[in-house]
Amino acid sequence: MGNGDGEFSIRIPHDDCFMEFNRAFSLTILSLIAAANLLTASGRQPGDGAGAGATKKALSTQLRTAQSQTSARMSKPAGQTPKPAPTPAGKTEAKNQPAVGNIKSEPSAAQLIEQGKALYRAQRFKPALAKFEAALKLEPENDEALGLAAVTSFRLDNQPQSREYFVRRADLPSQKDSVKAFSYYRVALTYWREVHDLVAKFGEIKEDKVVFTVPEQNQMEVRSAIENGLEYADKALTISNNFAETYNVKNLLHAEAALAATDDEEAHEHRERSTESLRRAMGLSKAPAGSKGVDVADFSLPTIRVSEFAHTDEEENKIEDPMKKLITGGRPVKRTQAIFPSAKPAKSGSQNDPSTKGVTSGGGAYSLGTGRGALTAAYTPGIVKVEVLISTTGDVVFAHVVDGRSDLNGAAILAARAWKFEPAKFEGKQVQVSGVITFDMKPAWAKPTPTPKP
């Protein structure tokens, strides 16, 4: 090649390449010698007799083989390591083969749904929901997974999440009208659950009248939830006008609106709409209230919402509640008081033992021990409000804390479930009753607050 000065230079091959050339050339010479030896051993000269053609052919074949090997070696880039010969089929080393038992395939959406169902039946709602949500990650539009995730979220009292899944299910392409109607009804029910908890929290008996004083900052939230719930209920009824469960949830939404109303006229109007919807629900209901058994809490069945239940017959007779006047029965016949829990068992049977009260004889706070703090807060009286659903047989089939304190809630729930009521009827037909029991919980040793002297 030209070097730019008018002269030519010869490019010396790379050492590796040059060595490869020598090796290939040597192989060629050796092949030629082997061919000549073959001819000599046969006693023939290269051009003699009939075997000459065959010998020439064999020699030509060997030459071509040597040339092709030489070309192949020369064409490889310098320094490239030859690839090992492929292992014959079926001869792969066992150590390179993954063990069949170690291969784990990811579960399908259908398998995850079945796993979630089993957990749901075992009342393990959180892990069940996790399975349904995992199925939805694989198949976001799986109708069954959406419905199960929505119902499970409702059981976990996560109403916004339940609502989201029901709306997604209703909005699926080509969704059946019956499923759409059901989903819209359940969305309305989630709104009622939220409104109920909020309104019930602010109810109290004052001068023989139950008063619900919803703070101003919560009033807009209550109104918005009621409006949204009624809107979805109407969407369900637009699809299926004879949907009994939807009329019942409309009845409950209007009942909450009546309790939270700021004036008597508004309250009266919502009570009228509530009873009208309840009548329609009872007329259309295929399963009479209570037919599913006393152990089942079902808010889809005809239910009347009353305010509060008193702790004595005398107080119960004095309570002014327009909704209670619409039913016969529904009064408490057995009441159980919530037992104030002991933060620590007494060290002795003596009532003077400070561990029974959490207070020393000098009035100080008794400590559980180093690093565990005093019992002042644990022995502080508190109020717990429990929502109860009463079946047509008078049993409490559902108890739910709407306002309380973590250390007192459990005792209040146990007490509420032990109450017994007269079976209730609305216009001669069996009906469930939803109301609230308020427990004013105090330690057994607490003395009543003295009445101030005038």
N, C-alpha and C positions, 0 to 999 in steps of 0.2 A: 504494500500500500504506500501511497505517497506520504512523505513526512512533512510536507510543506516546503522543503528545500530543493525539490526537483529530484530527490533521490527516493529509492524504494527500500523498504525494510520488510523483513520477514517476521510475522507474528509467531512467537514461540508458544506452542500449546501450554496450557497449565500443567503442572507436574502430574496431577491426578489424571488428567486427560491423556497425557503422554504415556503414562504407565499403563493405562487402560488400552491404548493403541498397541503397545508392545505385547500385552497379554493376548489380545485378539489376533495379532499377526502370528504369534507363536503357535496358537491353537490351529490356525490355518495351515501352517507348515507341517505340524504334527499330523493333521488329517491327510495331507498329501502323501506323507511318508507311509502312513498306515495303508493307504490305497495301493501304493507301489508294492508294499510287502505282500498284500493280498494277491496281486497279479503274479508275483514271483513264486509264491507258494503254490499257485495253481498250475505252474509250468507254462503259462501263456505269455506272449508279448502283448502289449497293448493293442495291436491291430490284428491279432490272429483269430481265426475261426469264428464259430457262431457265438462264443462267449464274449467276444469283444464288445458287442453292443450292450450286453447286460453290465459288463464291467464299467464301460464308459458312463452308463446311466447311473450306476451306484456312485462313481466318482463325482459325477456332476451334482448328484443330490447332496453329497457330503460337502462339496464346495459351496453350494447355495446355503446350506445350514450354517457353515462357518461364517459366510459373508453376512447373513442376517444377524447372527450373534454379535459380529463385530459392529455392524451398524447400530444395533440396539444399545450396545455399551457406549459407543461414541456419541449417541444422541442424548445421553443422560447428562444433566448439568453436573459440573465439577463438584465433588464432595458429597453428592446425594447418596444416601445409603439405600441399597436395594431393598425393596419390600419383600418380606418373607413370603414364601409360597403359601397360598391359601390352604387351610386345613380342609381335608375332604369332608363332604356332608356326613353328619352323624358322628364325627370324630372330635367335636368341640370338647375342650377340657371341662370337666365337671365343675372346677373352681370358678369358671367364668359364667356358669349358668346359675341365675338366681333360684333359690329354693322355692318350689311351688307354694309351700305353706306360708312363706313370708310375704307373698303378694296379697295386699289388701285392697280391694276395690271399694270406692266410695259408695255409700248407700244411695239408692235412687230416691226420687221424690215420693214415690209410692211407698217405699220401705220406711222412710222417715215419717210419713203420715200414719202408718200402722203402728210404729213405735210410739208416736205421740198419743194415739188413741188408747193404747195400753196404759200409759202414764196418766191420762185423763181419768180413766176408769178407776185408777188407784188413788184418785184425789191428789195427784202430784201435778198441780196445774202449772207451776213455773217451768219445770223441765218439759212438760207436754207442749207448752207454748214455744219453747226453744226448738223443739222438733218440727213443729208446724212452720216456724219462721225459716228454719233451714231448708225445708221443702220449697218454700216460696223463693228462696234465693236461687234454687235450681230452676223452678218453674213459676215465675212471678204471676202468671195468670191461671194458676191451678185453682179451680173453683172450690173444690173440697177443702184444700188447705186454707184458703181465705175464710171460708165459713167457720172452720174449726178454730182458727186463730182468733177470729172475732168473738166467738162464744167463750173461749178460754180467757181472753182479756177481760170480758165482762165478769167472769167468775172471780178474777183477780182484782175486781173493782177498779180497773184501769179503763175508765169510760172513753177518754179521747182516743186511745189506741183501738179499742173495740169499734168505735165509730169509724175510724179510718179503714179498717178491714172490711166492715160492712159496706161502706161506700164503694170501695174498690171492687167488691164482689158484684154490687149492683151495676157498676159501670163496665163490666166485662163485655166484650163484643158478643153479640147474639145471645145475651143472657135471657133466660126465660122470664116472662112477666111475673110468674108466681114467686120466683126467687127475688126479683127486684122489689116486689111488694113486701115480702118478708124482711128483706134487708133494710128497707126504709122504715118499717115498723120498729126494728131493733135499734136503729139510729135514734128514733124518737124516745125509745125506752132508756137509752143511755143519757139523754138530756134530762129525763125525769129523775133518774138516780142522782145526778149532780145537783139538780134543783132541790130535791127532797132533803139531801144532807145539809145543804146550805140553809134552807128555811128552818128545818127542825132544830138546828143549832141555836137559833135565836128565839125559841119559844119558851114561855114561862107562865105560870099561873099567878095572876094578880087579881086580888079581890074577886075570887071565884070566876074569873074569866081568863081564858088562855090568850095571851098577847104575844104576837110575833113582831119583834122590833128588829127588822133587818137594817144594818148600818147603811148609810147612804152610799158608801163606796161599793157595797155589794148589791144594791138594788138594781143597777144597770145590768150586772151579771145575771141576776135572777130573771129579769125581764127578757134579756136576749136569749137565754137558754130555753125559756118557755116558748118564745116565738119560734125559735129554730125547731124545737120538738114538735110543735103543732104543725109547722110547715112540712116536715117529713112525714108526719102522720097523715096529712092530707094527700101527699104524694102517693102513699101506699093505698089510700082509699080511692084515689083516682084510677088506680090499676084494678083494685079489687074492692068494690063497694061494700061487700058483705064480710069484711075482715073483722071479726069480733074482737081479737086481741088489740087491734089498732084503736077501736073505739074505747077500750078500757084504758089504754095509755093516754088518750085524750082526756078521759075522765080524771086521771091522776094529775096530769099537767094543769088542768083547770082548778083542781082542788088545791094544789100548791099556790097557784096564782091568787086564789081566794084568801088563803092564810097570809100571804105576803102583801096583800093589797093595803094601800095607805088610807083608803076611805071605805065606808060601809057600802056605798052604792056599787063600787067596783067589785068588792068582795061578793056581794049578792049576785051580780051578773055572772061571775065565774062559777059560783056554786050552782046556778041554774044550768050552765053549760056542762058542768061536771055531772050532775045527776041525769041530764039528758043523754050524755054519752054512756053513762053507766047502764041506763035502761036499754039502750041499743045493744051494748055489749052482752047483756044478760039475755036479750031476745035472740041474739045470733049465736051465742056460745053453744057449741056442740057437746062440750064436756062441762057439765055443771061443776061449780066450785066445790072442791073437796073430793071430787070423784077419783083423783089420782092418788089419794092416800094422805094421811095426816103428816107424814114425814117429808112431804115434798113442798118446797117453797116455789111457787109459780106465780109471778106477777102478771102473767098473761090472762089469768082467770079474773072474773069480775071481783073488784076490790074497792072498798070505800075507804077514803082517807079521813081519819079523825085527828084531833089534835093530841091531847095528852090523857094519860090514865092516872088517876089519883091513887094515893097509898091507903086511903080509908074510904069506906062506903059513904061516910058523911061528906068528905071532900068531893067524892065522885058525884054525889047528888047535887052539889052546888055548882059544879062546872057548867058554864054556858057554852055549848058547842052546837051550832046549827046542824052539823052533819050527824052528830050522835042522835039528834031528835028524829032523823030520818030512818033509823034502824030500830028493830026490837032485839033485845039481847045485846051481846057485845060488851057486857060489863064484867069486871074482874070478880071471880068467885074464890080465887086462891092467890094470895100475894106472898112473895118471899123477899125479905130484905137482903141487900147485898152485905156480905161480911167484910169488914175492913181487913185487908191482908196484913199479916204480921211480917215485918221485914226480917225478923230473926226469932227463932223459937226461944222461949224463956229458958234461962239457965236453971231455974228452979220453979217450984210451983207457987212461989210467993208472988203476990200481986205487987209487992214493994220492989221486986227485982226491976232495976232500970231497963234491962233488956226487953221487958215486955211492953214498955211504953216508949223507949227511946229518950227518956228524960230522967235525969238524976233527981235525987230528993231535993237538991238545991235549985232545981229548975233549969240546970244546964243540959246541953245535948249529950246523949250517951253515944259513945263511939263503938263501932263494930270491931275496931282493932287498928293496928298501924297501917296507914295508907288506905284505909277503907272509908274514912270519913265518918261524920255523924249522921244520925237518923232523923234530923229535924225535918227535912223535906219529905222523907218517906212516911212520916207520921202526921203530915199536914192533911186536914180534911179536904175533900174534893167532891166535885159534882160530875157525874157521868150520865149522859143522855143516850139511851138505847132505843133504836127503832125496832119494833116487833111487827111481824106479820102473823096474824091469827087465822088459822084454818076454820072451815065451817064446823069443825067439831070442837072448837074452842081451844085448841092447842097452839102454842107458840112454835111455829115451824121455821122461823127466821129471826135472828137477833143480830143487830149490827150497830156498833158504836158510831154515833154521829158527832159526839163531842165528849171528851173525857181526858183521862190521864193514864199513861201506859201502865203504871203500877196498880191502878184500880180497875181498869177496863175488864180484865178477865173475871173478877168477882162479880161485876155488874152483869156481864153476859150470862154467867151461870144463874144468877138470881132471876134475870128476865125470862130465861127459858123455863124456869120452874113455875111461872105464873099460869093460871088457868082462867078461861073466860067462858061466859055463856055463848053458845052458838048464836051468830047474828043473822038476821034476815032483813032484806031491803025489799019493801013492797011484796012481802010474802015469799020471797025467794032467797035461798042461801047465798051468802056473800062473805068474802074474806074481809078482814079489817086490818088496816095499817095505821099504827099510831106510835106514840113515844112514851117511854117510862123514864122518869128522871130519878136517879138515885143520889141522895145527899149523903155521902159516905164520910163517917167519922170513926176514929178509934173507939173501941168499947169503953175505954177508961175516961174519954173526954167528957168534961162537965158541960152542961148546957150553958149557953151564954146568958148571964143574968140580965133581966129586963131593967133598963135604967129607971131610977126613981124620978118621979116628977119633981 
